[in-house]
């Protein structure tokens, strides 16, 4: 990824971060305003305090979102917004004279938000910002303490104590679902060949070992097939790698079309593909591979009508004499080379029988 791509990705993540914060801030500041309103109503504060309160509770959430999403660095802008929230939380705590219930409610909810958004670092910075807000209010209104909460002030705190954790929990839940989905996608990508969409070498080998041990435990008939595109290097050298890639993608498409549900196909490397066919007798596996061989034999490229594709395929059934999955794979490999040595464009069993050899 180039520098522009990295920057675009960073901006996208920053905007996503601001979007996640928007709903908890919108709900939290609106209902938190009720707690502050009930606490400062009896104090006879100047009019500008009321204007600031309504701005902070009703206007700031929308303004903060716009500032973050339109900034050149949205993530940093949103972290600054969170610190401003903490400053205001400390300011309102001291302005309402440290009234216990609303003060603890507001400070704890601000702290919860900082921890959820930025972990330990934002928790520390947020706590310092709260102290700044407290000192600012003390400077303006003096160090006064009101330790008695009225019934109205208690009731005004209830929405903050119930609705805000619910909103924050919902955001965290949605984020957890998104991260789990992202993890599943990454896991799938790590097991997938990018050109064909089939299992990659490592993922297929892991499944081969699992199928081998399943056979040792349950003794159900299972076959593996190794598929090789005949003279693939010549196709690449004559027509170019783009045409070679299109042949491999076509083979992948035919595998998906002809295999049964539960069969496991992978790209083993280069032009070599492997398939595990669980619960399949050798004769049935041979029929499936013959259909695949025939389908690829009928493949035509409109721009290159002279291009012909054929497959050599080796099949091996798992048996009790094999000590590990490598023995099983080696038997299929022997069958593949037998198909090649007998003229190619064939399906060959380990038992030596040629199936529908042209």
Helices and strands as residue ranges (DSSP letters): H 3-40, G 41-43, H 47-54, I 55-59, H 60-69, H 74-95, H 100-141, H 151-159, I 160-164, H 165-190, H 201-218, E 223-229, H 232-239, H 241-258, E 264-269, E 272-277, H 282-297, E 311-317, H 325-341, E 347-349, E 354-355
